[in-house]
Amino acid sequence: MPMPPEDRELSPHTGWTRAHWEHAADRLLLAVRPHASPRGGRIDLPGPRPSWSGARSDGLEGFARTFLLAALRVAGARGEDPHGHLDRYAAGLAAGTAAPGADHDPDAWPPMAGTRQAIVESASIALALRLTRPWLWDRLDDRTRHRVADWLLPALGPSPVDNNWWLFGLTVAGFLQDAGVETDRAAATAARSLARIEDWYLGGGWYSDGANRAFDHYNSWALHLYPVLHAHLAGDRVLLDRYGPRLRAHLDDHTRLFDANGAPVPYGRSLIYRFAAAAAPWLGTLTGHTPLTPGATRRLASGSLRYFLDRGATDDRGLLTLGWHGPHPPLVQPYSGPGSPYWAAKGFLGLLLPPDHPAWTAPEEPLPAERADTVRPFGPTGLLVQTTAADGLVRLHNHGSNHVGGGADGDDPGYARFAYATRTGPTAAPAPADNHFALLRPDGTATDRGPAEPLPGGPDRALSAHRPLPGVRVVSATLAHGRAELRAHLVLDAPEGTPVRQTGWAVSEGPGAPVSQLHPVHGYDPGTAALPSGTTLQGPAPTRTPAVHGTTRGPASLFVALASLTGEPGPAPAAALADVRITDGPTLHVTWRDGAASRLALPGPAAPPTP
């Protein structure tokens, strides 16, 4: 299947049009066909290992997630299906539900009651059925419809996981309501699911994914996607009036996470879903709740899809791999298996827009990161985005997102770093952590950050505190301006003479690599080391991470450094980015290279926590 020719008049940034999206969807779907079970009930994709749910569940996952991609492809074409995608999935529905859990049947799906992952996949199946109802569900025989409905019904129960999983029941309920199956029970599930996530809405367009201050891409590809899409498909104006403005507010932040090269910032978990990050921007355009113009929406989404496909997201068989560009095992959570990357199907949501919609016909327009330098806090999250128009690079400073902190396995690199960016890191153990401030133990090992306690920030800064050791508190701040970052840490009540280390951005060498800089300003020893830090999700080239070192003195020790990550050629050294004067408090008085001035006061010792 030859790729359609580029159209640089309509799409000056990416060259891609709707035809390229349809072509990409078809190629992904055709590539999985050789891995279907005998009657198509499962798609058993090859991979380095099964997920923790086992091979049968992984085969269901391969079916469900590619079925959603097929549904978006065919529903977007108003039922036209020249490759016969839906016929294959219709056969698979019949085969998979004929005898769920039967060991002798290579097509059998796992029963919902015995496999929690089946609840996740039920949402993709239900959404695909809802989108394609006139061309698939309504044409199934009664026996198959009854079996599929019976398999889906357990998803209407309470979620076994107290986070975005509640929305899988919502999605199944929406389809069953449309299909006239157990409508009262489905309505109750929908109401219960939406009520649960309401507890986690913190304002400003941001949900926590559960009660643990987890902020990541699940905000866009789950917590906003499912309620808004459900409201849209149901034609429920009351729900859309509630959740649509939240989506718009979120997109005002989320769309700033995309680099000029198309990459979203890799932070959080499940990054193998890649261009699913474009689903929410498409949904905003589909429902009219977006800050972007139609041309900017397509530029973002096409840039993201092309970014990954041009950098080896699929292998030589055309299958999506477990990684970011190519395979990268440190990125993969134990719950992910060979079919997991196909949640990226959500990124094809734009195909639901008709071909004559302005999102497909308007010329592409620049992304927020291409238009102006920006430093912007993300509502209640403790996240601070920093973008530079000269190179289109995006950095995300983290002073408030948690998921897994401390414990036997240490920090989660997707949540515990002080900063993330579109063209670097994060590093993975046993390599030194990038963008990390640590106390060093006698054996030279670094302390974890653990959970971050967000502190009041401002329009150009973010602050937090953490406790790396019992009795020790560190108050940290990031102040950003242009490409410059001032990183300050006030270490309280550490033993005298405790060594500390601040690391910067991990980068590889060679053409196209960004430049990472780190300069000691106060409290650190002179000079900057370069630590070998292994490979990252950016590719197989080894990286090096700059580091500065110091030692605590007294009950309150201040450490300040200037850092920079830039794609500009021949950048000025970090030492030239700002002049910093420190007065009691401590208070930092910063004069940036362009003459602008900032003042940063770090909060001192806090009262002990209440028992």
FIMARNU-719366 format. One record per residue (C-alpha): x, y, z. Coordinates in steps of 0.05 Angstrom, whole numbers, padded with zeros to 5 digits, always signed. Example, Ala and Ser with C-alpha at 12.3 -4.5 7.8 and 13.67 -1.06 7.14 Angstrom:
2
+00246-00090+00156
+00273-00021+00143
//
This chain:
611
+00000+00000+00000
+00037+00062-00024
+00032+00123+00020
-00009+00180-00011
+00032+00240-00035
+00043+00297+00014
+00003+00360+00008
+00048+00417+00032
-00002+00470+00010
-00058+00445+00055
-00010+00417+00108
+00053+00459+00107
+00079+00431+00173
+00067+00356+00165
+00046+00345+00093
-00008+00297+00117
-00083+00297+00100
-00142+00253+00117
-00119+00204+00064
-00055+00193+00103
-00095+00178+00166
-00139+00128+00130
-00078+00096+00099
-00043+00091+00167
-00105+00059+00199
-00111+00008+00144
-00037-00010+00147
-00041-00021+00222
-00103-00064+00215
-00078-00106+00157
-00012-00119+00195
-00047-00154+00253
-00089-00201+00209
-00036-00256+00206
-00039-00261+00282
-00113-00274+00288
-00137-00339+00319
-00171-00390+00273
-00240-00357+00274
-00215-00287+00292
-00237-00285+00365
-00168-00264+00389
-00108-00229+00360
-00047-00261+00391
+00009-00213+00375
+00082-00232+00383
+00121-00199+00438
+00179-00207+00487
+00133-00230+00543
+00059-00235+00562
+00027-00185+00608
+00013-00203+00680
-00058-00222+00658
-00034-00279+00614
-00035-00297+00540
-00110-00307+00534
-00124-00238+00561
-00070-00210+00515
-00105-00241+00456
-00170-00208+00476
-00133-00142+00484
-00105-00149+00413
-00175-00160+00387
-00210-00105+00427
-00161-00049+00414
-00153-00062+00340
-00229-00069+00336
-00234+00002+00362
-00186+00025+00308
-00228-00011+00255
-00291+00021+00283
-00262+00091+00278
-00238+00077+00207
-00305+00050+00182
-00351+00097+00221
-00310+00155+00195
-00323+00130+00124
-00398+00124+00140
-00396+00049+00132
-00351+00043+00071
-00304-00015+00086
-00263-00034+00024
-00216-00079+00065
-00272-00116+00100
-00249-00098+00170
-00317-00104+00203
-00333-00172+00174
-00271-00200+00208
-00289-00169+00275
-00361-00192+00269
-00335-00263+00261
-00289-00252+00320
-00345-00229+00365
-00383-00293+00351
-00321-00337+00361
-00296-00302+00424
-00362-00306+00461
-00382-00377+00440
-00349-00409+00502
-00313-00357+00545
-00257-00387+00585
-00257-00454+00548
-00186-00481+00550
-00195-00522+00487
-00218-00463+00445
-00162-00418+00416
-00214-00364+00400
-00247-00361+00468
-00245-00297+00508
-00231-00298+00582
-00294-00291+00624
-00304-00221+00653
-00311-00249+00724
-00243-00283+00723
-00199-00231+00689
-00198-00159+00711
-00164-00138+00647
-00226-00160+00609
-00262-00101+00641
-00213-00054+00607
-00222-00088+00540
-00298-00089+00547
-00296-00013+00539
-00260-00015+00472
-00308-00069+00447
-00369-00032+00471
-00346+00034+00442
-00330+00001+00375
-00399-00031+00374
-00431+00036+00390
-00394+00072+00334
-00409+00018+00282
-00479-00003+00304
-00514+00005+00236
-00460-00034+00199
-00444-00088+00250
-00487-00098+00313
-00553-00089+00277
-00532-00142+00226
-00509-00195+00276
-00554-00255+00288
-00594-00254+00352
-00554-00310+00383
-00488-00273+00375
-00518-00208+00401
-00543-00243+00464
-00476-00276+00476
-00438-00210+00467
-00486-00174+00513
-00480-00228+00566
-00404-00223+00563
-00407-00147+00571
-00458-00143+00627
-00410-00158+00686
-00374-00093+00668
-00434-00056+00696
-00413-00074+00767
-00370-00031+00812
-00299-00020+00786
-00247-00066+00819
-00195-00010+00812
-00209+00058+00841
-00184+00103+00785
-00202+00115+00712
-00227+00043+00709
-00295+00069+00731
-00303+00097+00661
-00299+00028+00628
-00367+00013+00660
-00393+00080+00635
-00372+00063+00564
-00403-00006+00566
-00466+00024+00596
-00471+00075+00540
-00471+00021+00487
-00520-00024+00523
-00568+00035+00532
-00565+00049+00458
-00576-00025+00443
-00635-00031+00491
-00601-00081+00537
-00612-00076+00612
-00623-00002+00604
-00642+00014+00676
-00580-00022+00703
-00537+00011+00650
-00564+00080+00669
-00547+00067+00742
-00476+00046+00724
-00466+00109+00682
-00490+00154+00739
-00447+00117+00790
-00385+00121+00747
-00391+00195+00733
-00404+00209+00807
-00340+00172+00826
-00294+00212+00781
-00326+00276+00806
-00289+00265+00871
-00223+00271+00833
-00238+00334+00793
-00193+00388+00821
-00212+00445+00774
-00176+00479+00717
-00190+00420+00671
-00151+00370+00713
-00170+00305+00747
-00127+00263+00791
-00127+00191+00767
-00152+00166+00834
-00138+00193+00903
-00062+00196+00896
-00049+00261+00857
-00030+00223+00794
-00029+00272+00736
-00010+00244+00668
-00036+00230+00598
-00095+00191+00629
-00127+00258+00639
-00133+00267+00563
-00141+00196+00537
-00188+00170+00592
-00215+00218+00645
-00238+00270+00594
-00245+00224+00534
-00297+00175+00559
-00347+00223+00593
-00346+00274+00536
-00350+00222+00481
-00406+00186+00518
-00445+00252+00524
-00433+00267+00450
-00455+00199+00425
-00516+00200+00471
-00535+00270+00449
-00539+00288+00523
-00534+00364+00525
-00535+00366+00602
-00474+00321+00607
-00439+00356+00550
-00450+00423+00583
-00417+00396+00646
-00358+00359+00616
-00345+00398+00552
-00319+00461+00586
-00274+00418+00629
-00245+00387+00566
-00233+00456+00536
-00197+00479+00599
-00155+00417+00598
-00137+00425+00525
-00113+00496+00539
-00057+00461+00579
-00052+00393+00544
-00040+00422+00474
+00021+00458+00501
+00055+00391+00514
+00068+00378+00440
+00136+00394+00409
+00143+00426+00341
+00168+00357+00318
+00101+00326+00340
+00123+00291+00403
+00082+00296+00466
+00119+00303+00532
+00134+00232+00557
+00112+00234+00630
+00070+00187+00672
+00054+00115+00653
+00030+00074+00593
+00072+00116+00546
+00070+00058+00497
+00002+00087+00476
+00040+00142+00440
-00006+00181+00394
-00067+00167+00437
-00046+00234+00466
-00079+00265+00404
-00148+00236+00422
-00171+00293+00467
-00152+00349+00418
-00193+00312+00364
-00250+00304+00414
-00249+00378+00429
-00259+00393+00355
-00312+00339+00347
-00354+00369+00404
-00336+00443+00396
-00299+00447+00463
-00229+00466+00443
-00183+00527+00445
-00150+00506+00379
-00170+00525+00309
-00187+00466+00263
-00121+00474+00226
-00081+00474+00290
-00117+00411+00314
-00098+00373+00251
-00027+00400+00254
-00021+00373+00326
-00052+00305+00312
-00017+00293+00245
+00048+00316+00275
+00041+00267+00332
+00022+00208+00288
+00076+00222+00238
+00128+00233+00293
+00120+00162+00318
+00110+00126+00252
+00172+00161+00224
+00214+00139+00283
+00203+00065+00285
+00139+00057+00327
+00122-00002+00282
+00169-00060+00268
+00185-00091+00201
+00119-00129+00204
+00080-00065+00214
+00063-00080+00287
+00065-00028+00342
+00120-00043+00391
+00126-00037+00466
+00164+00029+00469
+00165+00101+00448
+00203+00102+00383
+00223+00029+00379
+00221-00023+00434
+00244+00003+00503
+00234-00048+00559
+00245+00000+00617
+00184+00039+00593
+00136-00020+00598
+00092-00033+00659
+00079-00106+00679
+00005-00098+00661
+00024-00086+00587
+00028-00141+00536
+00039-00145+00460
-00031-00117+00444
-00028-00060+00494
+00003-00007+00447
-00061-00009+00405
-00096+00036+00455
-00062+00086+00408
-00124+00074+00366
-00157+00130+00405
-00112+00178+00368
-00153+00163+00305
-00215+00195+00335
-00210+00251+00283
-00234+00204+00229
-00304+00213+00259
-00302+00284+00231
-00330+00284+00160
-00281+00296+00103
-00310+00366+00091
-00300+00388+00163
-00251+00447+00171
-00206+00402+00212
-00191+00366+00146
-00199+00424+00097
-00167+00484+00133
-00093+00496+00125
-00050+00473+00182
-00031+00526+00234
+00027+00528+00284
+00024+00495+00352
+00026+00536+00416
+00099+00515+00425
+00116+00544+00357
+00083+00611+00366
+00115+00641+00428
+00158+00626+00489
+00113+00604+00546
+00119+00590+00620
+00053+00568+00649
+00029+00531+00710
-00023+00476+00700
-00079+00493+00748
-00078+00452+00813
-00027+00401+00791
+00040+00430+00811
+00063+00422+00739
+00096+00480+00701
+00105+00479+00625
+00162+00516+00591
+00165+00522+00515
+00211+00559+00468
+00189+00579+00398
+00260+00582+00370
+00268+00507+00374
+00196+00484+00388
+00219+00445+00449
+00174+00431+00509
+00195+00420+00581
+00149+00401+00639
+00171+00416+00710
+00140+00371+00763
+00125+00395+00833
+00062+00357+00848
+00047+00294+00808
+00053+00228+00845
+00038+00156+00829
+00088+00110+00861
+00137+00142+00909
+00191+00108+00949
+00183+00037+00972
+00223-00025+00952
+00224-00007+00879
+00244+00066+00889
+00216+00125+00851
+00174+00115+00789
+00214+00151+00735
+00149+00172+00700
+00125+00212+00761
+00183+00228+00808
+00230+00269+00764
+00232+00344+00773
+00227+00354+00698
+00209+00320+00632
+00218+00341+00560
+00199+00321+00490
+00270+00306+00467
+00303+00271+00526
+00296+00220+00583
+00275+00198+00631
+00333+00152+00650
+00321+00084+00681
+00354+00046+00738
+00409+00028+00750
+00431+00091+00714
+00431+00156+00754
+00363+00191+00754
+00361+00252+00709
+00331+00318+00735
+00336+00294+00806
+00360+00324+00871
+00386+00273+00921
+00424+00265+00986
+00479+00214+00976
+00487+00157+01025
+00556+00133+01050
+00557+00080+00995
+00544+00134+00942
+00472+00114+00926
+00421+00169+00918
+00358+00179+00959
+00290+00176+00926
+00246+00236+00919
+00183+00201+00942
+00116+00236+00943
+00119+00310+00927
+00079+00360+00969
+00060+00418+00924
+00071+00488+00953
+00042+00554+00929
+00075+00575+00864
+00064+00630+00812
+00060+00645+00738
+00134+00630+00725
+00150+00580+00781
+00131+00516+00817
+00149+00495+00887
+00144+00430+00927
+00172+00394+00987
+00193+00322+00998
+00224+00280+01053
+00282+00239+01025
+00302+00211+01094
+00268+00209+01162
+00273+00276+01194
+00299+00311+01132
+00256+00358+01090
+00275+00389+01023
+00239+00450+00996
+00249+00455+00921
+00232+00508+00869
+00238+00516+00794
+00237+00586+00764
+00234+00587+00687
+00246+00642+00636
+00259+00631+00561
+00302+00568+00558
+00332+00581+00627
+00314+00543+00690
+00335+00563+00760
+00332+00503+00806
+00335+00515+00880
+00333+00466+00939
+00333+00483+01013
+00355+00423+01053
+00329+00424+01125
+00356+00384+01184
+00403+00339+01146
+00465+00316+01183
+00524+00363+01176
+00568+00345+01117
+00516+00304+01079
+00534+00302+01005
+00481+00322+00954
+00475+00317+00879
+00433+00354+00827
+00427+00323+00758
+00404+00356+00694
+00378+00333+00627
+00403+00266+00598
+00423+00274+00525
+00460+00234+00473
+00514+00260+00428
+00509+00268+00353
+00470+00308+00301
+00402+00331+00322
+00412+00319+00396
+00392+00376+00442
+00444+00411+00486
+00440+00399+00561
+00472+00450+00608
+00478+00453+00684
+00517+00506+00722
+00528+00511+00798
+00507+00578+00827
+00506+00570+00902
+00522+00515+00952
+00552+00467+00902
+00625+00454+00887
+00655+00486+00825
+00650+00447+00761
+00600+00400+00728
+00608+00324+00720
+00580+00282+00664
+00549+00217+00688
+00538+00158+00640
+00463+00147+00642
+00447+00092+00592
+00394+00093+00539
+00326+00127+00543
+00261+00121+00506
+00290+00168+00454
+00331+00112+00423
+00391+00065+00430
+00445+00119+00434
+00477+00123+00503
+00466+00187+00542
+00505+00228+00592
+00473+00269+00647
+00506+00332+00676
+00512+00334+00752
+00535+00382+00805
+00554+00362+00876
+00555+00396+00944
+00553+00385+01019
+00504+00408+01072
+00527+00459+01123
+00483+00474+01183
+00409+00459+01194
+00388+00496+01130
+00431+00490+01068
+00413+00524+01002
+00433+00495+00934
+00421+00534+00870
+00437+00516+00797
+00421+00542+00728
+00399+00490+00677
+00379+00490+00604
+00357+00442+00550
+00356+00472+00481
+00354+00453+00408
+00386+00518+00387
+00455+00511+00355
+00514+00539+00393
+00476+00563+00455
+00508+00610+00505
+00531+00575+00568
+00483+00566+00626
+00524+00613+00669
+00506+00670+00622
+00431+00659+00627
+00421+00697+00692
+00453+00734+00750
+00431+00710+00818
+00437+00747+00884
+00416+00714+00949
+00392+00749+01012
+00366+00724+01078
+00303+00684+01079
+00329+00655+01035
+00307+00699+00977
+00335+00695+00907
+00338+00757+00864
+00346+00737+00791
+00364+00782+00732
+00354+00743+00667
+00398+00751+00606
+00345+00794+00571
+00340+00843+00630
+00276+00815+00661
+00277+00806+00736
+00247+00754+00783
+00246+00745+00858
+00238+00677+00892
+00228+00668+00966
+00236+00598+00992
+00194+00578+01052
+00237+00559+01112
+00227+00504+01164
+00155+00480+01170
+00119+00461+01233
+00122+00386+01248
+00062+00348+01221
+00004+00334+01267
+00007+00262+01295
//
